[in-house]
């Protein structure tokens, strides 16, 4: 199925945009400046949403982004009510307007059915109590990295950065994000080099099928079993204690805010550990295999069952997303088979469908040929067979088609990725 003749093979160059995230350590004055920037960007965004909602109610055309920029930024700075907008970089405010424009564009595209994925709702007003705050600086903001390795941001200063690695190219923009745990990150947008990616991941002749589960996080078609770390279950006792302490604090008090941060940090630690586990495993599988097959699981449906907590703890969707964008970046093939494929009911030896089995049955014997199967290993073999990856045994390289690249990168240290504004 995936065997390509060397004569007809066409080399397709795919350039991706990735985000490299690094932890920031602003001092007291810089935290104050960042808080001002977050607040100003939030106010401009809310003003843009309010202006368009007023136009909709009055049955008038939506104001264009140029008109909004003049009214909500340039003219607003001259008023007493919005004079403090001049204390932050104008680029931050302009990018906030662009975010509002993108939110409306996604909403209307979703209404028309032109946008893939879950239906996008209309933009909502942002709150200063939101768990996540962000601002973005483009190249014309004149931000730079100093000789001492600090990130110099306009009207904020040179912020200390924890560099876990060097940037492979000059970034086109940087987004500063503050998460619920109070941590700050700088996310740089980098264009990938296809030649360098190809050198890092040479072609291999191996293909693999993956059966995702809860007893084992993944079982491979070659018999390898990868245990489920269960990060949330292991931290559950600590999380419950922190949540109890938070519930006992008086609302609006400083003690409650400190308890809230403690809960947020505990959750962030679990998320970071799971994220790192997914990255390491997905990179290993991509580097060792030319073709990978997985099931297209209905995670949203499984999350409504009694297994919801374990399903969320496993994080299958995040893991498959990582496999997908890494396969696109390094020229691998990721095949998703239908979720209704009877991989656990079919004998991988003779192909006879032996009927459904309860979850507590981990081994079964085929009634047709007498083969004894491990449930998960048998399913992984069937996943690979259903995807047609066995056809790559002819030795020809397996290459994907042109697919829009996901903007994410390995080693982002638990930092949630954010789509770049169009």
Buried (B, 14 or more C-beta within 10 A) or exposed (E): EBBBEEEEEEEEEBEBBBBBBBBBEBEEEBBEBBBBBBBBBBBBBBBBBEBBBEEEEEEEEBBEBEEBBEBBBEEBBEEEEBEBBBEBBBBBBBBBBBBBBBBBBBBEEBEEEEBEEEEBEBBEEBEEEEEEBBBBBBEEBEBEBEEEEBBBBBBBBBBBBEEEEEEBBEBEBBBBBBBBBEBBBBBBBBBBEBEEBBEEBEEBBBBBBBBBBBEBBBBBBBEEBBEBBBBBEEBBEBBEEBBEBBEEBEEEEEEBEEBBBBBBBBBBBBBBBBBBBBBEBBBEBBBEBBBBBBBEBEBEEBBEEEBEEBBBBBBBBBBBBBBBBBBBBBBBBBBBBEEEBEBBBBBBBEEBEBEEEEEEEEEBEBEEEEBEBBBBBBBBBBBBBBBBBBBBEEEBBBBBEEEEBBBBBBBBBBBBBBEBBE
